[in-house]
Amino acid sequence: MISMLKIFNTLTKKKEVFSSIIPGIVNIYVCGVTVHDLCHIGHARTFIIFDIIIRYFNFKGYRVNYIRNITDIEDKIIYQSIKNNETISMFTNRMISEMHKDFSLLHILCPNKEPRMTEYINEIIKFIMGLLQKKFAYISDDGDVMFAISSYTKYGMLSHQDFTKFHLNYSRNIHSQKKYNFMDFVLWKISRYNEFGWPSPWGHGRPGWHIGCSTMSISQLGCHFDIHGGGSDLIFPHHENEIAQSVSLYGSPYVNVWIHIGLVTMRKKKISKSLQNFLTLRNIMKFYDWEVIRYFLISAHYRKPLEYTESSLNNACISLNRLYISLLGMNKNVIPLDNSKHYLKKFCIAMNDDFNVSKAFSILFDISHQINKLKVDDFKKAQEMAARLRQLAKVLGLLQQDPEIFLRKENIKKMQKHGNEIEMLIQERNRARAFQKWGLADKIRKNLSDIGIILEDTEHGTIWRR
Ligand SMILES: [Zn+2]
C-alpha cells in the first residue's frame, strides 16, 4: 500500500487524507466558464489542474463523476449578445463551441456532464422558494430575492473571515422589507429594463450566479458530495455563498473538500481586461504546442499564483524537449515492467502529497536520465523504462505525441519565432552531406554546436535543440 492521498482543503486550511463518501467513487463539481468571451490562460490553468486531478483519481482506480458547469446567463453575456446583435443562445452556443475547441486542443478531458444554468431555471426557482419558506431569504424593496447572510451563522467559514459583527448589527431587521446587509446577495434578479429572463413567482427575471452553482451541483451530485473546486478568486464570495444557501436549505454538510487553483498573473497582477485578448488560449497556441502550455501551467504548485512570462514557456519547452529526446527511437507498444516499479511508487508518493506535480516531474526526469544511459548499455531495459515514463507522464496528460513529430513541430515553431537562419544552415549541411562534402557538413555542425545548437539526424529529417 502506497501512502494515502492527502488534499489541501480550503475549508480547514489543512492537508487531509482523502476518503470518498461512497468507496471507490469520487463525486466532484468544478465551477466552469462564464461564457461571455474566449477562454484565457487562467481558465486553462484551472481546468488543466482539475484534468490532472481527475486523471490521477482514475489512475488510482476510482470511478470519477466529474461535473463542470457552464454559466450561460449573466450581465456580461446579455451585454455582449446585444453588442453583437445576436440572441443570447446564439451567442452562448458560439462561445461554448469555441471553449470546447480550445479545451480539446489542450487535451483536457471532457467532464461526465456539463450542465448549463439556463437548463436549471425550474430547479433554481424551487431552491429559492425553499429558502424563502425557511426565512433564509427575503424580497427586497426593489423586488429582487436576496439571501440574508445574517441567517447563516457560519457565514465566512470557507474564506476564514469573521462576519459576526454584521449578524449583530443586522439580524434585528430580519422581518422588515429592507435589504438588511450590504453583504446579502441576490438569488433572483428582477428584469427592470425588459432584459432577457424567465417568469417566476417574484416576477420576470433571472437567477443570480451563486444559486445556479448550488442548484446544478446538488441536482447532479446530491446535497453532500466529495469535492468542489474552482479558481481561487471564487472562494469569496461565490463559494462562500454557495455553502450558505445549500447548507441552509438542506442542512447537510454540502461539500467535504474544497480545492482552489491559484491565478495566472502577469507582472504580478491578475490578468486584466486589457491583457485578456493577448492571453487568450487562441493566441498562445499559435506559438506553443499544447503540451508546452500544459507543462508550463502545471509547473508551479497549483495553489500558488503562476506568473506568465515568455521565458517560463520557453523553459517548459526545453524541459519537454529533454523528455521527448529520451523517448526518441523507443517502441511505443512496450509496457512497463516490475523493474521500474519503484518509480511508480515514488510518483504516487509525490502525487499523494496534495498533487505535488513538481516532485512528480523530478521523477520523470530521473527516468528520462536512466533511459539515456540505458540506450547505450541495455536497450531492452531502456525500452521498458521509456514505457514507464510514458505511463506516468500520461497521468499529467504529457508525452502523448510521437517524439519525432513533437520535436519537429517545436523546430518549426522555433523557426517562426527566431527566424530561419538555423534551418538554412541545416539545409546547407544536408546539401553538403548529399554531395558527400563531409568536411563542410562537419564544419556547419561544429559552428552550430559552438553557439549551443545540437543537431539530431532522424529518419524524418534533422532536428535541432539548444
Ligand atoms: Zn460556481
Boltz pocket constraint, residues with backbone or C-beta under 6 A from the ligand:
constraints:
  - pocket:
      binder: B
      contacts: [[A, 30], [A, 31], [A, 32], [A, 209], [A, 213], [A, 238]]
      max_distance: 6.0
